[in-house]
Amino acid sequence: MNLRICHLYPNLMNIYGDRGNIIALKKRCLWRGVSASVKNISLNQKLDPKKFDLFFAGGGQDRQQGLVAEDLQKKKKAIKKAVGAGKVFLLICGSYQLFGRFFKTHAGEKIPGIGILDITTVASHKRKIGNVAIKLPVAGYQLPVTTLVGFENHSGNTFLAASGKRQAASKTLPLGKVIKGFGNNGKDKTEGAIYKNVFGTYLHGSLLPKNPHFADLLIKLALENRYKKEVNLKPLDDSLEWQAHNFAKKLK
């Protein structure tokens, strides 16, 4: 099997170790004898969704995020096709925000997102910085551990669609519930968002090396979607990864 990974905007959206997520995905495939290829796609480059199984985009500074927001509008149709086809996306921080409906700046300007996730983000004057631990929803996951750990540093407050009929219609749900840290907005205890196989989160760090179970979930979903059959990944010795995970859970 071969996992084809698309790294979106690696030259613009790569802070707090986000590139480590690509390294983790590739290594965890190679250690199992699954080939993994990575192609970088950035500004003004065509995106063909049929050529990839898993897409990754990290966080960035305000200027870079503005450039990416404009370029994403050009790739919106291709990305929607990929999402509709069940392709897997991992979106961190700024990229997570831009896959929502809009980002509202301090000046009141609304920077349009591409509307994959039914979320909105509003700038605040308080940065949310520190270590994060969240509990994943159990339903639909076959995971040995139901926590994720990471590091957050963002000023935007992200809100999912209102509860009830609106949220049921949008089908965008929280990635998890905050155990420690701020999460989406520091108020409602939600962190991240999920829609189909699109996963958005504020967790930097990088995320996947300290959360091998989540890395394997993304790989499994991507391979199963491509090959249209159940995929059972070979177990790896993740003792070091779990030490890092458990240590991060204890950090204040």
N, C-alpha and C positions, 0 to 999 in steps of 0.2 A: 504494500500500500504506500501511497504517497500523499502527504499533506502539503497543500499549496497555500502558503501564507502571504497575504498582502499587508505590507507595513505602510500605512497611510501617513504622509507628511513627516517622515523621520528626521528631516533636516530642520523642521520648525516646531514640532510637538514632541519634545523629549526632555523632560525635566524630572528631577528626583528619582533617577534610575529607571525610567519607564522602558528604556530599550532592553533592560534585563528580562522583560516579559517575553520578548522575541527569542532571546537566548534560551530561556527556560523551555519554551514550547519546542524549539528545534532540538535541544538536547534530550528532552524526555521522549521525543519520537526516535531519535537516532539510537538511544540506549535500548530501544525495543526492536530495532531493525526496521523501523518505518522511516522511509526517506522523507525529508522535509526541505522544501525549497522556499526561499523568501525573496519577494520582489518589492522594491520600494516604488511607491507612487506618490508624487507630490504635485505642486502647482502646475496647472496647464498640461497635465499628462492624462491621456485617455485611460479610463477605468473600464475594463471588460469583466463583468461579474462572473462570467462562465469560466474564467481562468483561475479562480481562487476558491478555497474552501473555508478559510478563516481570515478575518480582517482584524487588524489591530491599529489603534490610534491613541497616542498619549496626550499629556498635558503640555501647555505652553504659556508663554508670556502674552500680555495683552496685544502687542503689535502683531505677533505671529498668529495669534488666535483670530485677529481681524482679517488677515490674509487668507487664512484657512476657511473662515466663514464664507467669504466671497467665492472661493474656489469650490466649496462643497455644493453650492447652488448649481454649478455646472455638472457635478457628478450625482446630483440628487436622483435622477431617473435610474441610473445604473445601480445606485445603492439600494433603492427601493426594490428593484428587481432581485438583487441578491438577498435582501431580507425576506421577500416573498417566497424565494426558492429555498428558504431554510438555512442559508449560510450563517456561520457563526461570527459574531462581532464582539470584541472586547474594547471598550471605550473608557479612557481614564480622564478624569477632571475636565479640562477644557474641551476635549473632543466629546465627552459625555454631554456637556452643556449644549454643544452645537448640534447634536443629534436630537435635541428637543425642539420646542416650538419657537422660542426666542430667548435672548439674553437682554435684560434691561439694564443699561449702564447707570452710573450715578447721575449723569446729565439727563436721564429720562429717554435716551435713544434706545430703540428696540432693534437689536441685531437679529435678523431672522435666522433660525435654524432650519433644518431640513425635515423636521416633524416626524421622525421615525419613532421617537419616544414621546409620550404625551406628558411632557414636563415643561416647566418654565423656570427660568433662573433670573433672580434680581440681585444686582450688586448691593453690597452692604459695606459699611465702613469698618467692620470688625472682621479680622481674619480668623479663620478657624484652623488652628495649627495643633498638631500633636499626634500621638499614636491612637489608632482606632482598632476596635474589635467589634465584630458584628455577628449576629446569629442568623444563619440562612434559614429560609423556609424549608421544612423537611419534605413537603409534598412534591413529588415529581423528581426527586434527586436520590441517587443511590450513592451516598457519600459516607465515608467512615467517620468524618468529623464535620460538624455543622457550624463551625466558626470560620471566619476569615479575619486576618489581621493585616494592618498596613499603616501608612502614614498619610495624613491629610494636611493640606496647606491651601486654603481657598477663601476668597471673600464673598463669592456668590452664594446666595441661598436658593436652593433648588426645591421645587415643590411638584409633587405628582398631581395628576388630575384629581379633582374633588372626589370624595368617596361616594359610594352609592352607584346610581345609574351611569353617571359620567365615567367613573373608573371602570365599571363593568364593560361599558361600550368600548373604551380605549384599549383595554387589556394590558395596560402598562402597570406593572406591580413593583413594589419595592424589592430590591435585591436581598435586603435583610433588615434586621432590627438592631439598633445601636446598643451595645453592651457598655462600651467605653468610647468617649470621643464625641464629636459633634454630628457627623453624618451629613445628610443632605442640607439641613438648615439649622441644626441645633435646637429645634423645637419639637418636632413630631416623632423623633426617634427612628426615622427611616434613614436608610443609606442605600444609595444606588437605585437602579431601576432595571427591570427585565421586560422585554417584549419579544415574543417568539424566541429566537436564539441570539438576541441582542442583549448584551450585558453592559450596563454603564455603572461606573463607580468613581468615587473620589479617592480611592485607595492607591497611593503611590508606594514606592518603597524599595525595590519594585515588588509588585503584588505576588506574582506567581511563584517565585522561588521559595517563599515562606508559606505558600498555600498549594502544595503539590496535588491535593485532592481536587482543587478547583481547576488547576492547569489540566489535569487528566480529564475532567468533565468536558472542558472546551475541546480537547483533542478528540475525545470519544464522539461528541455530538457532531463535530465537523466530518470525521471519517464516516460515521453512520449516514449522514446526510448525502455524502458523495457516493458511497458504495451501496446504499440502500439495503443494508443488512446490519444485524447486531454486531458490534465490535467489542471484544473483551481484551482490554489492554493488559499486557504482561506486568505483574507487580514489580516494583523497583524497591531498592533499599533506600528509604526516605528518612532514615534515622536522623541525619543532620538537619534535613528540612523541618522535621517535626520539633527538633530542639529549638530551632529558630522561631518556629510558629509559637511554641509554648512560652518561650522567653518574651516574645513580643506581647503576648496576652497579659504578662505581668507588669509591663512597663506602664508608668503613669503618663 
